[in-house]
Amino acid sequence: MIGPAWDRAAPRISATDGRERDRLAAAARHAATHLEVRGVVCVACTFVDNSGITRMKGVPVGRLDAAVVWGIGASPVFDAFGVDDSITAGRFAGGPVGDLRLHPDLDRLTALAAQPGWAWAPVDRRDQTGAPHSQDARDLVRVEAVRLAGRGLRVAMAFEIEWAVAPAGADGFVPAARGPAYGMTRVAELGDYLRDVVMALTEEGLVVEQIHPEYAAGQLEVSVAAQDPLGAADTCVLVKETVRAV
């Protein structure tokens, strides 16, 4: 996988490049100042593992500059986690030995509208030399986008996010809405909730294209505007975590 496309998509962050470190640190401190004005205390730094689970490590907003420049320590074992947190063995992971660095992407740094005091940023996973980790999904998306661009192709995409809602404290799953599939009755039942979801996503800078009831009991769906592949993947995580928190 390593090759010219990879080098163009994910350049190495060199620990010896003082000017680049200074630039990143200054940008992070500037961003942190704006977050502090909004009452943000911590930044959730996330990546999606091979089982599709969003894993995170958090940093105080005052340490965002160090996280961006030097990364946050994380074991490569997460590559071998299953959806039930069981751990398998793999070629590049399978145990807690070793260390990766999680570098927050300031371009996607977002104050979370439904979680006061928190901001969010996706991370690039790199080794201790600054090179991309072999199983970093964000870098893989970058590589494929570069390869497509080399063929004169540009991709725009988005994910539909679907979920089901139930009353808090319910014993087992009990649909929060009783109306028919795609029915306006569900909007009458859950109108305030759906409004809050749209308001939160909009406050986070996302463009909501549509929101509506879906087929199954209590099921809802929201769609956002198309972006480049990496932007769409990051937005998918942000939408899911925002919906979960509303």
C-alpha positions in Angstrom: 0.0 0.0 0.0 2.9 2.3 0.7 3.8 4.2 -2.5 3.6 7.6 -4.3 -0.1 8.0 -3.7 0.3 7.3 0.0 3.1 9.9 0.2 1.0 12.5 -1.5 -2.0 11.8 0.6 -0.4 11.5 4.0 2.9 13.2 4.3 5.1 12.3 7.3 5.0 14.6 10.4 8.7 14.9 11.2 9.7 15.4 14.8 12.7 17.3 13.7 10.8 19.9 11.6 10.7 22.7 14.1 8.9 25.1 11.8 6.0 22.7 11.1 5.7 21.9 14.8 5.5 25.6 15.6 2.9 26.2 12.9 0.7 23.3 14.1 1.1 24.4 17.8 0.1 28.0 17.0 -2.9 26.8 15.0 -4.0 24.5 17.8 -3.6 27.3 20.5 -5.7 29.6 18.3 -8.4 27.0 18.0 -8.3 26.2 21.7 -8.8 29.9 22.6 -12.0 29.9 20.5 -13.2 26.7 22.1 -12.6 28.0 25.6 -14.7 31.1 24.9 -17.5 28.7 24.1 -17.0 26.9 27.4 -15.3 23.8 26.0 -13.2 21.9 28.5 -12.3 18.7 26.8 -11.8 17.5 23.2 -12.9 14.0 22.2 -10.3 12.6 19.7 -11.8 9.7 17.8 -11.0 7.0 15.3 -13.1 4.1 14.0 -11.6 0.7 14.4 -11.8 -2.3 12.1 -15.0 -3.5 13.8 -16.7 -0.2 13.1 -16.6 1.1 16.7 -15.7 4.7 17.4 -12.9 4.7 19.9 -11.7 7.8 21.7 -9.2 9.5 23.9 -9.9 12.9 25.4 -7.6 15.8 26.1 -8.2 19.0 28.1 -8.6 21.9 25.6 -5.4 23.5 27.1 -3.4 20.5 25.9 -4.7 20.5 22.3 -1.5 22.0 21.0 0.6 19.1 22.4 -1.9 16.5 21.1 -1.7 18.0 17.6 2.0 18.3 17.5 3.2 15.2 19.3 0.1 13.0 19.3 -1.8 11.1 22.0 -0.5 7.7 22.9 -2.6 4.7 21.9 -1.9 1.0 21.6 -2.1 -0.7 18.2 -4.3 -3.4 19.9 -7.4 -1.5 18.9 -7.0 -2.8 15.4 -7.7 -6.3 16.7 -10.8 -5.4 18.9 -14.1 -6.9 18.0 -17.5 -5.3 18.4 -17.8 -7.0 21.9 -14.3 -5.8 22.9 -12.8 -9.3 22.5 -9.3 -9.2 21.0 -8.1 -11.3 18.1 -4.6 -11.6 16.6 -3.5 -9.9 13.4 -0.5 -9.3 11.3 0.0 -5.7 12.5 -1.7 -5.9 15.9 -3.0 -8.3 18.5 -1.5 -7.2 21.8 -0.8 -4.1 23.8 2.9 -3.9 22.9 3.9 -0.8 21.0 2.7 2.7 20.7 0.9 4.8 18.1 0.3 8.5 18.1 -3.2 10.0 17.6 -3.0 13.4 15.9 -6.2 15.4 16.0 -7.3 17.0 12.7 -7.8 20.7 13.3 -9.7 21.1 10.1 -12.6 19.1 11.6 -12.4 20.4 15.1 -16.0 21.0 16.2 -17.7 22.1 19.4 -20.4 19.5 20.2 -23.8 21.1 20.3 -25.4 18.3 22.3 -22.6 17.8 24.8 -21.8 21.1 26.4 -18.2 21.5 27.4 -16.9 19.0 24.8 -15.5 19.4 21.3 -14.6 16.7 18.8 -11.9 16.0 16.3 -11.1 12.9 14.2 -7.5 11.7 14.5 -4.8 10.4 12.1 -3.0 7.4 13.6 0.8 7.5 13.0 3.8 5.6 14.3 6.5 7.3 16.4 8.4 8.5 13.3 5.3 10.3 12.1 4.6 7.9 9.3 1.0 6.7 8.7 -0.1 3.6 10.6 -0.7 0.7 8.2 -4.3 0.3 9.4 -5.3 4.0 9.7 -8.6 4.2 7.9 -8.5 8.0 7.3 -5.2 7.7 5.5 -6.5 4.8 3.4 -9.4 7.0 2.2 -7.0 9.8 1.3 -4.9 7.4 -0.7 -7.8 6.2 -2.7 -9.0 9.8 -3.3 -5.6 10.6 -4.7 -5.6 7.6 -7.0 -9.0 8.5 -8.3 -7.9 12.1 -8.9 -5.0 10.7 -10.8 -7.5 9.2 -13.2 -9.4 12.5 -13.5 -12.2 11.4 -11.1 -13.6 13.3 -8.2 -15.9 11.7 -5.6 -18.7 13.4 -3.6 -20.7 11.2 -1.2 -22.7 11.2 2.0 -24.0 8.6 4.5 -27.7 8.3 5.6 -27.8 7.8 9.3 -30.7 5.7 10.7 -31.5 4.9 14.3 -34.4 4.0 16.5 -35.6 5.8 19.6 -37.2 4.5 22.8 -38.3 6.2 26.0 -35.6 6.6 28.6 -35.7 3.9 31.2 -37.8 1.5 29.2 -37.5 -2.2 30.0 -36.3 -3.5 26.7 -37.0 -1.7 23.4 -40.3 0.1 23.3 -40.7 2.5 20.3 -41.0 6.1 21.3 -43.4 6.7 18.4 -46.4 4.6 17.4 -47.2 6.2 14.1 -46.9 4.4 10.7 -43.7 4.1 8.6 -42.8 7.5 7.0 -45.9 8.9 8.6 -46.5 12.5 9.8 -47.9 11.0 13.0 -44.4 10.2 14.1 -43.4 13.8 13.6 -46.3 14.9 15.7 -45.1 12.5 18.4 -41.4 13.3 18.2 -41.4 16.8 16.6 -39.5 18.5 19.4 -36.8 15.7 19.4 -36.4 15.9 15.6 -36.1 19.7 15.8 -33.4 19.4 18.4 -31.4 16.9 16.2 -31.5 19.3 13.2 -30.6 22.3 15.4 -27.6 20.5 16.9 -26.3 19.3 13.6 -26.7 22.8 12.1 -24.9 24.4 15.0 -22.0 22.1 14.3 -21.8 23.4 10.8 -23.4 20.5 9.0 -25.9 20.9 6.2 -29.0 18.8 6.9 -30.6 17.8 3.6 -33.6 15.9 5.1 -34.9 14.2 8.2 -37.9 11.9 8.4 -39.4 8.7 9.9 -38.3 5.4 8.5 -39.9 2.0 8.1 -39.3 0.1 11.4 -40.9 0.9 14.7 -39.4 4.1 16.2 -36.9 4.3 13.3 -35.7 7.7 12.0 -33.3 8.9 9.3 -31.2 12.0 8.7 -29.3 12.9 5.5 -26.5 15.5 5.2 -24.9 17.2 2.2 -22.4 15.3 0.1 -18.6 15.9 0.7 -15.3 14.4 -0.4 -14.9 10.8 0.8 -12.8 11.7 3.9 -15.1 14.5 4.8 -18.1 12.3 4.5 -16.6 9.6 6.7 -15.7 12.1 9.4 -19.2 13.7 9.2 -20.7 10.2 9.6 -19.0 9.9 12.9 -20.0 13.4 14.0 -23.7 12.9 13.0 -23.9 9.5 14.9 -22.4 10.9 18.1 -24.5 14.0 17.9 -27.7 12.0 17.4 -26.7 9.7 20.3 -26.3 12.7 22.6 -29.4 14.7 21.8 
